[in-house]
Amino acid sequence: MLPCGVHNYSYAKDMAILRTKTHWALFLLLLALGGTLPLYCSGTWLAVAILIGITIIAAVGLNILTGYCGQLSIGHAGFIAVGAYTSAVLTATYNFPFLLGLLCAGLMAGFIGFIFGFPSLRVKGFYLAIATIAAQFIILWVISHWDKVTGGQLGLTVPFASIAGFQIRDDFHMYYLVMFVAALAIFFSMNLARTRVGRAFVAIRDNDLAAEVMGINLWFYKLLAFFIGCFWAGIAGSLSAHWMGSVSPEGYSFMESILYVGLIIIGGLGTTVGPIFGAIFIRLLDQLTGIYLSPALTAAFPNLPSGFTTGIGPMLFGIIIVLFLVLEPRGLAHRWTLFKFSYRLWPFPY
């Protein structure tokens, strides 16, 4: 949808992502800012930027599954764990190259998501959510008890990512790798929404019965949505494993799955920019409450109960989700759309 008075006179221009000189200028400015960020960013905030990038990759997958196709999943952290452990085992135990391990991590997570997607053929809504919660706990139970392969509760040590003989040992180089993959995920999501598959996903989300009457194969597209969504979760898990240098079950808790659902709600379900805004907002909120707010409250009120300040972040997160559901259910992406139209900046169709 374009503002009043703006028209596209060719199919190529209508499908283009960057349509005017202003769009190209904004895009190049974004590339310049993102490309030079490690040069003037401290180590702490560079790590936060990497975490945001990995979160965006995983959130893009969940947004495809839940935002586009309408299949509610509350076990996303479990599929991220599948990708992390697949890459860790293949590279550490069997000496697979990093890029091959990364691809296998995505494919394995997608395959496990495909299996757990079968309940979506019979149930939907909150019943499907319960099924995905079960997937979360089953995956973590297998990881915790398959000691010979996964290391159990102790986890595994993961080698550095290596591409063409170059080892990525520091956050400076890891930042560029993560952001490159995040850009690929965003580009894939943006174009998927404009394909036949993307339109089928949206039709199923809006009314699966009507979609089936129109000839859309619900079995195929629902399972495809689970595969694609979990594929990107596996990619994110692999990157996080090689960045952190180790994996353990504690890093993929049920609360992480809840966080991802809240993240795409705050960012904006079914939009390309929603996972980006949600990841940036939630990760920065988490860091700011942990780095600044909690120590400030502890210093100002030393008599507060033990552990009270550490709960400020989760409490704010819950309050913000409730406020977004009530005041802006379409998320930050809707605010961004209004801003673009107000200032006649509309570089992206979604």
VEXVEXLUM-964817 format. One record per residue (C-alpha): residue number from 1; z, x, y. Coordinates in Angstrom, 1 decimal. Example, Ala and Ser with C-alpha at 12.3 -4.5 7.8 and 13.67 -1.06 7.14 Angstrom:
+------+--------+--------+--------+
| resi |     pz |     px |     py |
+------+--------+--------+--------+
|    1 |    7.8 |   12.3 |   -4.5 |
|    2 |    7.1 |   13.7 |   -1.1 |
+------+--------+--------+--------+
***
This chain:
+------+--------+--------+--------+
| resi |     pz |     px |     py |
+------+--------+--------+--------+
|    1 |    0.0 |    0.0 |    0.0 |
|    2 |   -1.1 |    1.4 |    3.4 |
|    3 |    0.1 |    0.3 |    6.9 |
|    4 |   -1.9 |   -2.3 |    8.8 |
|    5 |   -5.2 |   -0.9 |   10.2 |
|    6 |   -5.5 |    2.0 |    7.7 |
|    7 |   -8.3 |    1.8 |    5.3 |
|    8 |   -9.8 |    4.0 |    2.5 |
|    9 |  -13.6 |    3.8 |    2.4 |
|   10 |  -14.2 |    5.6 |   -1.0 |
|   11 |  -12.6 |    5.5 |   -4.4 |
|   12 |  -11.9 |    9.3 |   -4.3 |
|   13 |  -10.0 |    9.0 |   -1.0 |
|   14 |   -8.1 |    6.0 |   -2.3 |
|   15 |   -6.9 |    8.0 |   -5.3 |
|   16 |   -6.3 |   11.2 |   -3.5 |
|   17 |   -2.7 |   12.3 |   -3.0 |
|   18 |   -3.2 |   14.2 |    0.1 |
|   19 |   -5.6 |   12.2 |    2.4 |
|   20 |   -5.4 |   13.6 |    5.9 |
|   21 |   -4.8 |   16.8 |    7.8 |
|   22 |   -1.2 |   15.7 |    8.4 |
|   23 |   -0.6 |   15.3 |    4.7 |
|   24 |   -1.9 |   18.8 |    4.1 |
|   25 |    0.2 |   20.2 |    6.9 |
|   26 |    3.3 |   18.6 |    5.5 |
|   27 |    2.5 |   19.8 |    2.0 |
|   28 |    1.9 |   23.4 |    3.1 |
|   29 |    5.2 |   23.2 |    5.1 |
|   30 |    7.0 |   22.0 |    1.9 |
|   31 |    5.4 |   24.9 |   -0.1 |
|   32 |    6.5 |   27.4 |    2.5 |
|   33 |   10.0 |   26.2 |    2.6 |
|   34 |   10.4 |   26.0 |   -1.1 |
|   35 |    8.6 |   29.3 |   -1.7 |
|   36 |   10.8 |   31.3 |    0.7 |
|   37 |   14.1 |   29.6 |   -0.1 |
|   38 |   15.5 |   32.4 |   -2.3 |
|   39 |   14.9 |   34.9 |    0.5 |
|   40 |   17.5 |   33.4 |    2.8 |
|   41 |   19.7 |   31.4 |    0.4 |
|   42 |   23.0 |   32.6 |   -0.9 |
|   43 |   23.6 |   33.1 |   -4.7 |
|   44 |   25.7 |   30.0 |   -4.9 |
|   45 |   23.2 |   27.7 |   -3.3 |
|   46 |   20.3 |   29.3 |   -5.1 |
|   47 |   22.1 |   28.3 |   -8.4 |
|   48 |   22.5 |   24.8 |   -7.0 |
|   49 |   18.7 |   24.7 |   -6.2 |
|   50 |   17.9 |   25.7 |   -9.8 |
|   51 |   20.3 |   23.0 |  -11.1 |
|   52 |   18.5 |   20.4 |   -8.8 |
|   53 |   15.1 |   21.5 |  -10.2 |
|   54 |   16.3 |   21.1 |  -13.8 |
|   55 |   17.8 |   17.8 |  -13.0 |
|   56 |   14.6 |   16.6 |  -11.4 |
|   57 |   12.6 |   17.5 |  -14.6 |
|   58 |   15.0 |   15.5 |  -16.8 |
|   59 |   15.2 |   12.6 |  -14.3 |
|   60 |   11.4 |   12.4 |  -14.2 |
|   61 |   11.5 |   11.7 |  -18.0 |
|   62 |   14.2 |    9.1 |  -17.7 |
|   63 |   12.4 |    7.5 |  -14.8 |
|   64 |    9.2 |    7.1 |  -16.9 |
|   65 |   11.2 |    5.6 |  -19.7 |
|   66 |   13.5 |    3.3 |  -17.7 |
|   67 |   11.9 |    3.0 |  -14.2 |
|   68 |    8.2 |    2.6 |  -15.3 |
|   69 |    8.6 |    1.1 |  -18.8 |
|   70 |   11.9 |   -0.7 |  -18.3 |
|   71 |   13.5 |    0.7 |  -21.5 |
|   72 |   17.2 |    1.3 |  -20.6 |
|   73 |   18.5 |    4.5 |  -22.0 |
|   74 |   22.0 |    5.7 |  -21.6 |
|   75 |   21.8 |    8.7 |  -24.0 |
|   76 |   19.5 |   11.0 |  -22.0 |
|   77 |   21.9 |   14.0 |  -22.2 |
|   78 |   21.7 |   13.8 |  -25.9 |
|   79 |   17.9 |   14.4 |  -25.8 |
|   80 |   18.4 |   17.2 |  -23.3 |
|   81 |   20.8 |   18.8 |  -25.8 |
|   82 |   18.1 |   18.5 |  -28.5 |
|   83 |   15.7 |   20.5 |  -26.3 |
|   84 |   18.4 |   23.1 |  -25.4 |
|   85 |   19.4 |   23.7 |  -29.0 |
|   86 |   15.8 |   23.7 |  -30.3 |
|   87 |   14.8 |   26.4 |  -27.8 |
|   88 |   18.1 |   28.3 |  -28.4 |
|   89 |   17.7 |   28.4 |  -32.2 |
|   90 |   14.0 |   29.2 |  -32.2 |
|   91 |   14.2 |   32.1 |  -29.6 |
|   92 |   17.6 |   33.5 |  -30.7 |
|   93 |   17.4 |   33.1 |  -34.5 |
|   94 |   13.7 |   33.2 |  -35.2 |
|   95 |   12.5 |   35.3 |  -32.3 |
|   96 |   10.0 |   32.8 |  -31.0 |
|   97 |    8.4 |   33.5 |  -27.6 |
|   98 |   10.0 |   31.7 |  -24.8 |
|   99 |    7.0 |   29.6 |  -23.9 |
|  100 |    6.5 |   28.5 |  -27.5 |
|  101 |   10.2 |   27.7 |  -27.7 |
|  102 |    9.9 |   25.7 |  -24.5 |
|  103 |    7.0 |   23.6 |  -25.8 |
|  104 |    8.8 |   23.1 |  -29.2 |
|  105 |   11.9 |   22.0 |  -27.3 |
|  106 |    9.9 |   19.3 |  -25.6 |
|  107 |    8.1 |   18.2 |  -28.7 |
|  108 |   11.3 |   18.0 |  -30.8 |
|  109 |   13.2 |   16.0 |  -28.1 |
|  110 |   10.2 |   13.7 |  -27.9 |
|  111 |   10.1 |   13.3 |  -31.6 |
|  112 |   13.9 |   12.5 |  -31.8 |
|  113 |   13.4 |   10.1 |  -28.8 |
|  114 |   10.5 |    8.5 |  -30.7 |
|  115 |   12.8 |    7.9 |  -33.7 |
|  116 |   15.6 |    6.4 |  -31.6 |
|  117 |   13.0 |    4.3 |  -29.7 |
|  118 |   12.4 |    2.1 |  -32.7 |
|  119 |   15.3 |   -0.3 |  -31.8 |
|  120 |   13.3 |   -1.0 |  -28.6 |
|  121 |   10.8 |   -2.9 |  -30.8 |
|  122 |   13.5 |   -5.4 |  -31.6 |
|  123 |   16.0 |   -5.4 |  -28.8 |
|  124 |   16.1 |   -4.8 |  -25.1 |
|  125 |   18.4 |   -4.7 |  -22.1 |
|  126 |   22.0 |   -4.0 |  -22.8 |
|  127 |   21.4 |   -4.1 |  -26.6 |
|  128 |   18.9 |   -1.3 |  -26.3 |
|  129 |   21.4 |    0.6 |  -24.0 |
|  130 |   24.0 |    0.4 |  -26.8 |
|  131 |   21.4 |    1.8 |  -29.3 |
|  132 |   20.7 |    4.8 |  -27.0 |
|  133 |   24.5 |    5.4 |  -26.5 |
|  134 |   24.7 |    5.6 |  -30.3 |
|  135 |   21.8 |    8.2 |  -30.2 |
|  136 |   23.9 |   10.3 |  -27.8 |
|  137 |   26.9 |   10.4 |  -30.1 |
|  138 |   24.9 |   10.9 |  -33.2 |
|  139 |   23.0 |   13.8 |  -31.7 |
|  140 |   26.2 |   15.5 |  -30.5 |
|  141 |   27.9 |   14.9 |  -33.8 |
|  142 |   25.1 |   16.6 |  -35.7 |
|  143 |   25.1 |   19.5 |  -33.3 |
|  144 |   28.9 |   19.9 |  -33.6 |
|  145 |   29.0 |   19.8 |  -37.4 |
|  146 |   25.8 |   21.7 |  -38.3 |
|  147 |   27.6 |   25.0 |  -37.9 |
|  148 |   25.1 |   27.2 |  -39.7 |
|  149 |   22.3 |   26.4 |  -37.3 |
|  150 |   23.9 |   25.3 |  -34.0 |
|  151 |   27.1 |   27.3 |  -34.1 |
|  152 |   29.2 |   24.1 |  -34.0 |
|  153 |   31.7 |   23.8 |  -31.2 |
|  154 |   31.3 |   27.5 |  -30.3 |
|  155 |   27.7 |   27.0 |  -29.5 |
|  156 |   25.0 |   29.7 |  -29.4 |
|  157 |   24.1 |   32.6 |  -27.1 |
|  158 |   20.6 |   32.2 |  -25.7 |
|  159 |   18.3 |   35.2 |  -24.8 |
|  160 |   16.7 |   35.5 |  -21.4 |
|  161 |   13.5 |   33.7 |  -20.8 |
|  162 |   10.5 |   36.1 |  -21.2 |
|  163 |    6.9 |   35.5 |  -20.1 |
|  164 |    4.2 |   38.1 |  -21.0 |
|  165 |    6.9 |   40.7 |  -21.5 |
|  166 |    8.7 |   40.1 |  -18.2 |
|  167 |   12.3 |   39.0 |  -18.7 |
|  168 |   13.7 |   36.5 |  -16.2 |
|  169 |   17.2 |   37.9 |  -15.8 |
|  170 |   18.3 |   36.6 |  -12.4 |
|  171 |   18.3 |   33.4 |  -10.4 |
|  172 |   15.7 |   34.7 |   -8.0 |
|  173 |   12.9 |   34.6 |  -10.6 |
|  174 |   14.4 |   31.7 |  -12.6 |
|  175 |   14.1 |   29.6 |   -9.4 |
|  176 |   10.4 |   29.9 |   -9.3 |
|  177 |   10.0 |   29.1 |  -13.0 |
|  178 |   12.1 |   26.0 |  -12.7 |
|  179 |   10.4 |   24.8 |   -9.6 |
|  180 |    6.9 |   25.4 |  -11.1 |
|  181 |    7.8 |   23.2 |  -14.1 |
|  182 |    9.4 |   20.6 |  -11.8 |
|  183 |    6.2 |   20.4 |   -9.8 |
|  184 |    4.2 |   19.9 |  -13.0 |
|  185 |    6.6 |   17.1 |  -14.1 |
|  186 |    6.3 |   15.4 |  -10.7 |
|  187 |    2.5 |   15.7 |  -10.7 |
|  188 |    2.4 |   14.3 |  -14.2 |
|  189 |    4.6 |   11.4 |  -13.3 |
|  190 |    2.6 |   10.6 |  -10.1 |
|  191 |   -0.7 |   10.5 |  -12.0 |
|  192 |    0.7 |    8.7 |  -15.0 |
|  193 |    1.6 |    5.8 |  -12.8 |
|  194 |   -2.1 |    5.4 |  -11.9 |
|  195 |   -3.5 |    5.5 |  -15.4 |
|  196 |   -4.0 |    2.8 |  -18.0 |
|  197 |   -0.8 |    4.0 |  -19.8 |
|  198 |    1.2 |    3.8 |  -16.6 |
|  199 |   -0.1 |    0.3 |  -15.8 |
|  200 |    0.8 |   -0.8 |  -19.4 |
|  201 |    4.3 |    0.6 |  -18.9 |
|  202 |    4.8 |   -1.4 |  -15.7 |
|  203 |    3.5 |   -4.6 |  -17.3 |
|  204 |    6.0 |   -4.2 |  -20.2 |
|  205 |    8.8 |   -3.6 |  -17.7 |
|  206 |    7.9 |   -6.7 |  -15.7 |
|  207 |    7.3 |   -9.1 |  -18.6 |
|  208 |    6.8 |   -7.7 |  -22.1 |
|  209 |    5.8 |  -11.1 |  -23.5 |
|  210 |    3.1 |  -11.6 |  -20.9 |
|  211 |    2.0 |   -8.0 |  -21.5 |
|  212 |    1.7 |   -8.6 |  -25.2 |
|  213 |   -0.4 |  -11.8 |  -24.6 |
|  214 |   -2.7 |   -9.7 |  -22.4 |
|  215 |   -3.4 |   -7.4 |  -25.4 |
|  216 |   -1.0 |   -4.5 |  -24.7 |
|  217 |    0.4 |   -3.0 |  -27.9 |
|  218 |    4.2 |   -3.1 |  -27.3 |
|  219 |    5.0 |   -0.9 |  -30.3 |
|  220 |    2.7 |    1.8 |  -29.2 |
|  221 |    3.5 |    1.9 |  -25.5 |
|  222 |    7.3 |    1.6 |  -25.9 |
|  223 |    7.4 |    4.4 |  -28.4 |
|  224 |    5.1 |    6.4 |  -26.2 |
|  225 |    7.4 |    5.9 |  -23.3 |
|  226 |   10.4 |    7.2 |  -25.4 |
|  227 |    8.4 |   10.2 |  -26.5 |
|  228 |    7.2 |   11.2 |  -22.9 |
|  229 |   10.6 |   10.5 |  -21.4 |
|  230 |   12.5 |   12.6 |  -24.0 |
|  231 |    9.8 |   15.3 |  -23.9 |
|  232 |   10.7 |   16.1 |  -20.3 |
|  233 |   14.4 |   15.9 |  -21.2 |
|  234 |   13.8 |   18.6 |  -23.9 |
|  235 |   11.9 |   20.8 |  -21.4 |
|  236 |   14.8 |   20.5 |  -19.0 |
|  237 |   17.3 |   21.3 |  -21.8 |
|  238 |   15.3 |   24.4 |  -22.7 |
|  239 |   15.3 |   25.7 |  -19.2 |
|  240 |   19.0 |   25.1 |  -18.7 |
|  241 |   19.8 |   26.9 |  -21.9 |
|  242 |   17.9 |   30.0 |  -21.0 |
|  243 |   19.3 |   29.9 |  -17.4 |
|  244 |   22.9 |   29.5 |  -18.5 |
|  245 |   22.6 |   32.0 |  -21.4 |
|  246 |   24.5 |   29.8 |  -23.9 |
|  247 |   24.7 |   26.3 |  -25.2 |
|  248 |   27.6 |   24.2 |  -26.4 |
|  249 |   28.2 |   20.5 |  -27.1 |
|  250 |   30.5 |   20.2 |  -24.1 |
|  251 |   27.6 |   20.6 |  -21.7 |
|  252 |   25.8 |   17.4 |  -22.8 |
|  253 |   28.6 |   14.8 |  -22.5 |
|  254 |   28.2 |   11.1 |  -22.2 |
|  255 |   29.2 |   11.3 |  -18.6 |
|  256 |   26.0 |   13.4 |  -18.0 |
|  257 |   24.0 |   10.5 |  -19.4 |
|  258 |   25.7 |    8.1 |  -17.1 |
|  259 |   25.0 |   10.5 |  -14.2 |
|  260 |   21.3 |   10.4 |  -14.9 |
|  261 |   21.1 |    6.6 |  -15.0 |
|  262 |   23.0 |    6.5 |  -11.6 |
|  263 |   20.7 |    9.2 |  -10.3 |
|  264 |   17.5 |    7.3 |  -10.8 |
|  265 |   19.1 |    4.1 |   -9.5 |
|  266 |   20.2 |    5.9 |   -6.3 |
|  267 |   16.8 |    7.6 |   -6.0 |
|  268 |   14.7 |    4.6 |   -6.7 |
|  269 |   13.6 |    3.2 |  -10.1 |
|  270 |    9.9 |    3.3 |  -10.9 |
|  271 |    8.9 |    5.6 |   -8.0 |
|  272 |    7.7 |    9.2 |   -8.0 |
|  273 |   10.1 |   10.4 |   -5.3 |
|  274 |   13.1 |    8.6 |   -6.7 |
|  275 |   14.1 |   11.3 |   -9.2 |
|  276 |   13.7 |   14.0 |   -6.5 |
|  277 |   15.9 |   12.2 |   -3.9 |
|  278 |   18.4 |   11.2 |   -6.6 |
|  279 |   18.7 |   14.7 |   -8.0 |
|  280 |   19.1 |   16.3 |   -4.5 |
|  281 |   21.6 |   13.6 |   -3.4 |
|  282 |   23.8 |   13.6 |   -6.5 |
|  283 |   23.9 |   17.4 |   -7.1 |
|  284 |   24.6 |   18.2 |   -3.4 |
|  285 |   27.3 |   15.5 |   -3.4 |
|  286 |   28.9 |   17.0 |   -6.5 |
|  287 |   28.8 |   20.5 |   -5.0 |
|  288 |   30.1 |   19.5 |   -1.5 |
|  289 |   33.0 |   17.5 |   -3.0 |
|  290 |   33.9 |   20.4 |   -5.3 |
|  291 |   33.4 |   23.2 |   -2.8 |
|  292 |   34.7 |   21.7 |    0.4 |
|  293 |   36.3 |   18.3 |    0.0 |
|  294 |   38.6 |   19.0 |   -2.9 |
|  295 |   40.1 |   22.3 |   -1.5 |
|  296 |   40.4 |   20.7 |    1.9 |
|  297 |   42.4 |   17.7 |    0.5 |
|  298 |   44.5 |   20.1 |   -1.6 |
|  299 |   45.4 |   22.1 |    1.5 |
|  300 |   46.0 |   19.1 |    3.7 |
|  301 |   48.0 |   17.1 |    1.2 |
|  302 |   49.8 |   19.6 |   -1.2 |
|  303 |   52.0 |   16.8 |   -2.6 |
|  304 |   49.0 |   14.9 |   -4.1 |
|  305 |   49.3 |   14.3 |   -7.9 |
|  306 |   47.9 |   17.0 |  -10.1 |
|  307 |   44.2 |   16.5 |  -10.8 |
|  308 |   43.7 |   13.9 |   -8.0 |
|  309 |   41.4 |   16.0 |   -5.9 |
|  310 |   39.2 |   16.9 |   -9.0 |
|  311 |   38.6 |   13.2 |   -9.4 |
|  312 |   37.2 |   12.7 |   -5.9 |
|  313 |   33.7 |   13.6 |   -6.9 |
|  314 |   33.4 |   11.1 |   -9.8 |
|  315 |   35.1 |    8.4 |   -7.7 |
|  316 |   32.7 |    8.9 |   -4.8 |
|  317 |   29.8 |    8.8 |   -7.3 |
|  318 |   31.0 |    5.5 |   -8.6 |
|  319 |   31.5 |    4.0 |   -5.2 |
|  320 |   28.0 |    5.2 |   -4.0 |
|  321 |   26.3 |    3.6 |   -7.0 |
|  322 |   28.0 |    0.3 |   -6.3 |
|  323 |   27.0 |    0.5 |   -2.7 |
|  324 |   23.4 |    1.2 |   -3.5 |
|  325 |   23.3 |   -1.6 |   -6.0 |
|  326 |   24.6 |   -4.0 |   -3.4 |
|  327 |   23.0 |   -2.8 |   -0.2 |
|  328 |   19.9 |   -0.9 |   -1.3 |
|  329 |   19.0 |   -1.7 |   -4.9 |
|  330 |   15.5 |   -0.1 |   -4.4 |
|  331 |   17.2 |    3.3 |   -3.6 |
|  332 |   16.4 |    6.1 |   -1.3 |
|  333 |   12.7 |    5.8 |   -2.1 |
|  334 |   12.6 |    2.5 |   -0.3 |
|  335 |   14.2 |    4.1 |    2.8 |
|  336 |   11.6 |    6.8 |    2.6 |
|  337 |    8.8 |    4.3 |    2.5 |
|  338 |   10.2 |    2.5 |    5.5 |
|  339 |   10.5 |    5.9 |    7.3 |
|  340 |    6.9 |    6.8 |    6.5 |
|  341 |    5.5 |    3.5 |    7.7 |
|  342 |    7.6 |    3.7 |   10.9 |
|  343 |    6.2 |    7.1 |   11.8 |
|  344 |    2.8 |    6.6 |   10.1 |
|  345 |    3.4 |    9.2 |    7.5 |
|  346 |    2.3 |    8.1 |    4.1 |
|  347 |    1.1 |   11.1 |    2.0 |
|  348 |    2.0 |    9.6 |   -1.3 |
|  349 |    1.0 |    6.2 |   -2.7 |
|  350 |    4.4 |    5.7 |   -4.5 |
+------+--------+--------+--------+
***
